Amino acid sequence: MKIGLIDVDSHNFPNLCLMKLSAYHKAKGHTVEWWNAKGRYDLVYKSRVFTDTYSKDTITVTNAEQVIFGGTGYDTKNRLPPEVEHSYPDYSIYPQFFGIAYGFLSRGCPRNCGFCIVSGKEGRKSVKVADLSEFWKWQPEIKIMDANLLACPDHENLIEQLIRSRAWVDFSQGLDIRLVNRDNVSLLNRVRIKAVHFAWDNPDEDLTGYFQRFLDLTAIKSSRQRRVYVLTNYGSTHEQDLYRVNTLRAMGFDPYVMIYERPTAPPVTRHLQRWVNNKRLFYAVPRFEDYIPGRKEV
């Protein structure tokens, strides 16, 4: 069989599903390549993580016997078959990310936040789904993509696996700051951390005490390694967005503004995102309030 792959979202971040599908079909002796409109295929996989708001599907496939659509950008109900889900990813299809292992140790989240699809898709309980060896073979860097690792009953064992790897670890999707305690931070202090991400999504929830507790316990010295996603345009005012950004900065965290449904966001929120996330500009001035939001957007 000849298999074609389409990463609808682009190639700026590896598509883990496509990597697993590629590995699965190559193990069966099939030919796998990125889809080409001039080729002929027995089967083409189109995978999309994001919806039309961020990732429009403009690709029409007419040169394949069968086309399979997958990913949350199409449907939150679809799943990879177990034999594919547990395949070691084919990292060779994304050579630009050589040396980095990507994967999930746990799935699910008990929070059920309105802006997030994880609880509806993966369940309202965080459960272990893999050991590290399922997607890591001595790469110097590991990106953990779990939605709520600390909520998983097996999280201590999973963190110990990361410790033993001696690889640099990026908890890329965010650890739950409300679940931080002396025991799990003690374990995290033994991980070679490239970056740890948290989130402050709800402006009506004061998380400063939790962030301070982490600061009191963590061995991470650099604020650039202590990153916090700040959700905007989801029931928050501009003043609430500023409060979270400035509070996190003052405490020694690196805020990163995320915009929910960016096309609907007011200009001041888009300015805030650009101002905060462009570190060179952001750290050159004391506070965003000094900036004039009415300036023409470029």
N, C-alpha and C positions, 0 to 999 in steps of 0.2 A: 504493500500500500504506500501511496505517496500522501503525506500529511502536510497541510499548510497551516501556519499559525498567524493570527492577526491580533496584535496588541492595540486595541482601539484607543486606549488612553494616551499612547505614545510610548517612547522608550526612555522616559526620564526616570522611571523607577521600575525595577523588574517585576514582571507579572508572575507570581509564584505558581498560579494554576497552570499557566502555559509551560513553565519550567518542568512541572511534574508530568504534564501530558507528553511533553517532548521526551522525557526520560522513559516513560512507560512505553511509548511507541518505538523508540529506538531499541529498547530491550527486546521487543518482539521482531526486530529486524526490519522495521519500516523506515522509509526515508522521510525525514522531517526537515522542513525549512520554513523560513518566513514566506508568507503568501506573496505570490507575484501574479499580477493580472494577466501576464502572458503565458503562464504555466497551465498545467492540467493537474487536478488533484482528485483523489478518491474521497478525501475528507478534509474539511477546513474547520478549524476552531476559531471563533471570534470571542475574545474575552474583554470585558469592560468592567472596571471597578466603579466608575462614576456615572451619574445619570446625564441626561442631555444638558443640564445646566452647565456642566464643566467639560463634558466629553461627548460631543455629537458623533454619532455613527454615520459617516457619509460614504462608507465603503460597501459597494454592491458586488457580491460574489456570484459570477455566472459560469465559472470554470471548475466547478466541483460537483461530484456526485451527491455529496451530502454536506450541509453546513450546520454546525452546532454552536449555539449561542450560550455563553455562560458568564457568570459574574454578577455582582450586585447591581451593576449598571443596567442589567436587563431584568433580573429577577432575584429576589432574596431567598427563594425557596430551592433553587437548584444546588446540587452538591456533586462533588467529584465522587466517583465510585471508590470504595475503601482501598482497592488495590492501586489506584492512581494517587489518592490522597496520601498514602504512606510510601510513595516512591521518593527516592532521593532526588532532589531537583537537578535538572540539567542546567548547570550554571553557564555552560558554554554558549548558550544562545544570547547571553548578555555579557559579552567580553568586557564591556566598559565598566562593569562592576566586579571585575576579577578580584578575588581575595576577600570577598564579603559573603557571609552565609546569612540567609534570610529564612525565617520560619516562625511557627507558632508552637509554644510549649503548652499553652492552654487556650481554651475557647470559652466564650460566654461572659456575661457581666450581670450582676444583680441590680445595677442602678436603674436600668430602664429609662434613660433620659430621652426626652421627647425628640431631640435633634439627632439621636444616634440610632442606627439600625441594628447594632450588635445584639442587644437583648432579644429582639424579635427574630433575628436570623439564627443566632447561636444558642439562645437560651438564657434564662435569668439566673443561671448558676455557672460560675467559672469552674471548669473541670480540666484536668490534664488530658492532652490529646497526643502527646509525643514526648519522647526523650530527645535530648539535644543531638544525639548521634544520628537521628533520622534526617537532619538537614545540615549537619556540620561535620566536616572532615579536615580539621586542622587549618581552616582559614584563619588569618590573623585578626579578623573582625567579625562580629556577630551582631545582626540587627534583630532584636526580639520584637515581634509585631503583635503580641498579645494585647487585648483590650483591657484586661484587669487581672494581671498575674497575681497580685497580692491577695486577691479574693479567692484564689484557688487553694483548696485545702493542702495540696501538695507543693505549694510554692517554695517552701524551705528546701525540699529535695531538689527542685528544679534550679533554684539559685545555686545550690551546692554544685550542680553539674556545670554551671557557668563558671564557678570558681575554679573547678578542676581543669577547665579548658585552657585557662591562662590567656585566652583571647581578649581583645578589647571589645567591650559590650556596649551597645547603644539600645537602651530601652525606649524604642522609637515612638511607640504609640501612647505612652504615658502610664506611669504607676499611679495608683489611687492614693493621694496624699493623706486621706482620712484613715487609711489602713496601716500607716507607718507606725511601727513600734520599736522598742529597743532591740528585740530579737531579730526582726527582719532587716533592720538597718545594720545591725552587727554583721549579718551575712553579706549585705550589699557592700559593706566596707572592705570585704575580702575579694570582691569582683574587680577586675581591671576595667573600670568604667570609662568609656569614651564620652558618654552623655547619659543623663537620666532625665526623662521628661515627666512632668506632672501636668495637671490641668486645673484651671479655675474657671469653670464654665458658668456657674450660677452666680450672678451678681448679688443675689439676696442671701447668699450663704457666706458667712465670714470664715475664711479658711486660714487666716493669719496665724492662729494658734497652732494649727497642724504644720504649717510651713516652718514656724519657729521651732517646733519639736524636731523636725527633720534637721534643721541647721544645728541644733544642740547635739545631735547624735551622729551626723554624717562626717566621714573623713574626706569628702570632696571639698577641695579648697577653692576651686575656680568657679565664679558665677557663670561662666560660659558653659560649664558642664552641668549646671543646675538650671534646666530650662522648663518653662511653664507655658502651655498653650492657654491663651485667653480668648474665649469665644465671644464674639460680638454679633450684633444684628439678630439676636435671638432674645427679645424681651428685655434688653438692657438699654439704658440711656447712655449718652456720650459721657456724662459725668461718672457713671458707674464703670464704664470702660477705662477711663482715665485713672480712677481710683485704684483699680486692680493693677494696671500697668505700673503706676508710680509706687504703689505699695510693694509690689514684687521687686522692683528695682532697688528701692530703699533697703529691702531685707537682704539683698544680695543674690537674687535670682535673675535669670535672663528671660523676660517675657517675649512671647511670640504670638502676635495677633492672628486669630483665625476668624474669617467672616462667614457666617451662615448665609447661604443663598446670596452670594456676592452681587449679582445683578440688581438685587433689590436694596442694597445697602446705600445709605445716604453718603454724599461725597465726604463728609467729615470722618466717617468710619473708614472709608478707603484711604483717606489721607493718613489717618492714625496707623493703619496697617503698614503703609509704605514707610512712615516715619519711624515706627518702632522696629520693624523687621529689617530695615536698612541700618545695620549697626553703626556704620561710619557716620551717617547723619545723626542718628539717634543719640549717640554718646558725645556728639560735638556740642549739644545744647543741654541745659539742665532739665527742661520739662517741655512736653508737647504743647502746653498751654501758650507758650511763647510764639508758637506758629500761628499764622492767620489762615483759618480753614477756607476762607473765601478766595484764596489764590487759585488761579486757573490750574486745573489738573493736567498733568503731562504724562 
